[in-house]
């Protein structure tokens, strides 16, 4: 059924290996700044067969043609067009920038989704000016620094290397646009307008969007639940994928 969405709106889309079963709940995952759908491979493999699971590349990332966007709302409008092109009304999982995108879509077109999973994100995502300047002045080094801080202090070196490789595949201007979009994003005063079921997931050692960001989401969104994953940083879906996946399944079982 995802193919109906893709027919008139080509996009990079990775799907679970077991195909689409209309009897199962559906989950569509949206990556963060400088990311791509393959960053959700632990979920695409680990959740396949239990739910309909897919991950999408935002414009300018992975297999989706550009240009990228400089505003979260513009990414949300694009995602809304994708969902409106077909019949699936999924739970949306957004990581970091992706969390901002799916919250914006929930505010603008709530009928297109059944719930939200907000991972390592916040209602406001200010970015240090040094990061924005660093992307422009020394793209490779700044990208490597961002990825280093995205993982837990005790994360394996190979995970950091893999994450850096993914980020360096994104053009400089796209990464700058992503972080600029984050810096401009602030819906903290509108969180109470989100009425979907919401699960908020965060690594206890997240240094980019600390736990307090997730706690603020839960305080602002009525009925939202919080899951803090021990031993994980900003990339909890990769670092502690089994715990992350179980939290998703527990939430999806209620949808």
Buried (B, 14 or more C-beta within 10 A) or exposed (E): EBEEBBEEBEBBBBBBEBEBBEEBBBBBBBBBBBBBBBBBBBBBBBBBBBBBBBBBBBBBBBBBEEEBBBBBBBBBBBBBBBBEBBEBBBBBBBBBBBBBBBBBBBBEBEEBBBBBBBBBBBBBBEBEEEBBEBBEEEBEEBBBBBBBBBBBEEBEEEBBEBBBEBBBBBBBBBBBBBBBBBBBBBBEEEBEBBEBBBBBBBBBBBBBBBBEBBBBBBEBBEEBBBBBBEBBBBBBBBBBBEBBBBBBBEBBEEB
